[in-house]
Amino acid sequence: MQWLKDFFTGFKDWLYEILLYIPQKLFDLLLQGLLVVIDSLPLPDFMVQYNITNYIHSDIMFFLVNSGMDVALPIVGSAYIFYFFRRILTLGIW
């Protein structure tokens, strides 16, 4: 009888893994599709002409890049975007 119990336990574990894998895979495919759609959008013409490096002296840019500001600014920006979307989606409750 132990073999029957082991069989059903293994089947239950296998079914649980499959049921967890399917939503993860579907979400991954959804995000990949969204990424393809966003990548296919062209950059607007008015944004092409602006570049921050045109307005900051090269010596200052050297120190900004070496201090890690080129990595820090997108992280801070994404944190603000997450904060605003969270406030909008939860209607300011959370």
C-alpha positions in Angstrom: 0.0 0.0 0.0 3.0 2.3 0.5 3.7 2.3 -3.2 0.1 3.5 -3.9 0.5 6.4 -1.4 3.9 7.3 -2.9 2.4 7.2 -6.4 -0.4 9.6 -5.5 2.0 11.9 -3.6 4.3 12.0 -6.6 1.3 12.7 -8.9 0.1 15.5 -6.6 3.5 17.1 -6.5 3.8 16.8 -10.3 0.4 18.4 -10.8 1.2 21.2 -8.4 4.4 22.0 -10.3 2.5 22.0 -13.6 -0.2 24.3 -12.2 2.4 26.7 -11.0 4.4 26.6 -14.2 1.5 27.4 -16.6 0.6 30.8 -15.2 4.3 31.8 -14.9 4.8 30.8 -18.6 1.7 32.6 -19.7 2.8 35.8 -17.8 6.2 35.5 -19.4 4.8 35.2 -22.9 2.5 38.2 -22.1 5.4 40.3 -21.0 7.5 39.3 -24.1 4.6 40.2 -26.4 4.3 43.6 -24.6 8.1 44.1 -25.0 7.8 43.4 -28.8 5.0 45.9 -29.1 6.9 48.6 -27.1 10.1 48.0 -29.1 8.2 48.4 -32.4 7.1 51.9 -31.5 9.3 54.5 -33.1 10.9 57.2 -31.0 9.2 60.6 -31.5 11.1 63.1 -33.6 11.1 65.8 -30.9 12.9 63.4 -28.5 15.7 62.5 -30.9 17.2 66.0 -30.9 17.6 66.2 -27.1 20.5 64.6 -25.3 21.7 65.5 -21.8 25.4 65.2 -22.9 25.0 68.2 -25.1 24.2 70.5 -22.1 26.7 69.2 -19.5 30.5 69.9 -19.8 32.6 66.8 -20.6 34.6 67.1 -17.3 31.4 67.0 -15.3 30.1 64.1 -17.3 33.3 62.2 -16.6 32.7 62.4 -12.9 29.0 61.7 -13.1 29.6 58.5 -15.1 32.4 57.4 -12.8 30.4 58.0 -9.6 27.6 55.7 -10.9 25.0 58.4 -11.7 24.3 56.7 -15.0 23.1 53.6 -13.1 21.4 55.5 -10.2 19.2 57.8 -12.2 17.2 55.0 -14.0 16.8 53.1 -10.7 15.4 56.2 -9.0 13.2 57.0 -12.0 11.8 53.5 -12.0 11.1 53.7 -8.3 9.1 56.9 -8.8 7.2 55.3 -11.7 6.4 52.3 -9.5 5.2 54.6 -6.7 2.9 56.6 -8.9 1.4 53.5 -10.6 0.9 51.9 -7.2 -0.9 55.0 -6.0 -3.1 55.1 -9.1 -4.0 51.5 -9.2 -4.8 51.2 -5.5 -6.7 54.6 -5.5 -4.3 56.1 -3.0 -5.1 53.6 -0.3 -1.8 51.8 -0.1 
